[in-house]
């Protein structure tokens, strides 16, 4: 299965969290797509992913950074 950015013919550019390690449980990647922020588990790139509105992502970041 090929994952493409919604509404485009190109694939999203995934960025791994600086907190993710190759051997740890925290492996999160994000990608900016057309009016959407995509989130996936880097250990399962073809698996499910979340699609959030940019405002929702921006509201979530302060919460996540405090954890």
C-alpha positions as a Markdown table, in Angstrom:
| # | Residue | x | y | z |
|---|---|---|---|---|
| 1 | Unk | 0.0 | 0.0 | 0.0 |
| 2 | Unk | 1.3 | 3.4 | -0.9 |
| 3 | Unk | 0.5 | 6.3 | 1.4 |
| 4 | Unk | 0.0 | 9.6 | -0.3 |
| 5 | Unk | -0.7 | 13.0 | 1.1 |
| 6 | Unk | -4.5 | 13.7 | 1.0 |
| 7 | Unk | -5.5 | 15.6 | -2.1 |
| 8 | Unk | -2.1 | 15.4 | -3.7 |
| 9 | Unk | -0.2 | 13.0 | -6.0 |
| 10 | Unk | 2.9 | 13.0 | -3.8 |
| 11 | Unk | 3.9 | 11.1 | -0.8 |
| 12 | Unk | 4.1 | 12.9 | 2.6 |
| 13 | Unk | 7.5 | 13.6 | 4.0 |
| 14 | Unk | 7.5 | 11.8 | 7.4 |
| 15 | Unk | 9.6 | 13.3 | 10.2 |
| 16 | Unk | 10.5 | 11.0 | 13.2 |
| 17 | Unk | 10.2 | 12.5 | 16.7 |
| 18 | Unk | 13.5 | 13.3 | 18.4 |
| 19 | Unk | 12.2 | 11.2 | 21.3 |
| 20 | Unk | 11.9 | 8.1 | 19.1 |
| 21 | Unk | 14.6 | 5.5 | 19.2 |
| 22 | Unk | 15.1 | 2.5 | 17.0 |
| 23 | Unk | 14.9 | 0.1 | 20.0 |
| 24 | Unk | 12.3 | 2.0 | 22.2 |
| 25 | Unk | 8.6 | 1.9 | 22.4 |
| 26 | Unk | 8.1 | 5.6 | 21.4 |
| 27 | Unk | 8.3 | 5.7 | 17.6 |
| 28 | Unk | 6.1 | 8.5 | 16.3 |
| 29 | Unk | 6.4 | 10.2 | 12.9 |
| 30 | Unk | 4.5 | 13.2 | 11.6 |
| 31 | Unk | 4.0 | 14.7 | 8.2 |
| 32 | Unk | 2.3 | 17.8 | 7.0 |
| 33 | Unk | -0.1 | 17.2 | 4.1 |
| 34 | Unk | -2.8 | 19.3 | 2.4 |
| 35 | Unk | -4.6 | 21.0 | 5.3 |
| 36 | Unk | -3.8 | 18.0 | 7.5 |
| 37 | Unk | -1.2 | 16.8 | 10.0 |
| 38 | Unk | -0.6 | 13.0 | 9.7 |
| 39 | Unk | 0.7 | 10.9 | 12.6 |
| 40 | Unk | 1.8 | 7.3 | 12.5 |
| 41 | Unk | 3.8 | 4.7 | 14.3 |
| 42 | Unk | 7.2 | 4.5 | 12.6 |
| 43 | Unk | 7.5 | 0.8 | 13.5 |
| 44 | Unk | 4.4 | 0.2 | 11.3 |
| 45 | Unk | 4.5 | 2.7 | 8.4 |
| 46 | Unk | 1.9 | 1.0 | 6.4 |
| 47 | Unk | -0.4 | 0.7 | 9.4 |
| 48 | Unk | -3.1 | 3.1 | 10.6 |
| 49 | Unk | -2.5 | 6.8 | 11.0 |
| 50 | Unk | -4.2 | 9.8 | 12.5 |
| 51 | Unk | -5.2 | 12.8 | 10.4 |
| 52 | Unk | -5.6 | 16.0 | 12.4 |
| 53 | Unk | -6.5 | 19.6 | 11.6 |
| 54 | Unk | -3.5 | 21.9 | 12.0 |
| 55 | Unk | -5.3 | 23.8 | 14.8 |
| 56 | Unk | -5.9 | 20.5 | 16.7 |
| 57 | Unk | -2.3 | 19.6 | 16.3 |
| 58 | Unk | -1.2 | 23.0 | 17.6 |
| 59 | Unk | -3.4 | 22.7 | 20.6 |
| 60 | Unk | -2.1 | 19.2 | 21.4 |
| 61 | Unk | 1.6 | 20.1 | 21.2 |
| 62 | Unk | 1.8 | 22.0 | 24.6 |
| 63 | Unk | 0.1 | 19.1 | 26.3 |
| 64 | Unk | 2.5 | 16.5 | 24.8 |
| 65 | Unk | 5.6 | 18.6 | 25.5 |
| 66 | Unk | 4.7 | 18.7 | 29.2 |
| 67 | Unk | 4.7 | 14.9 | 29.4 |
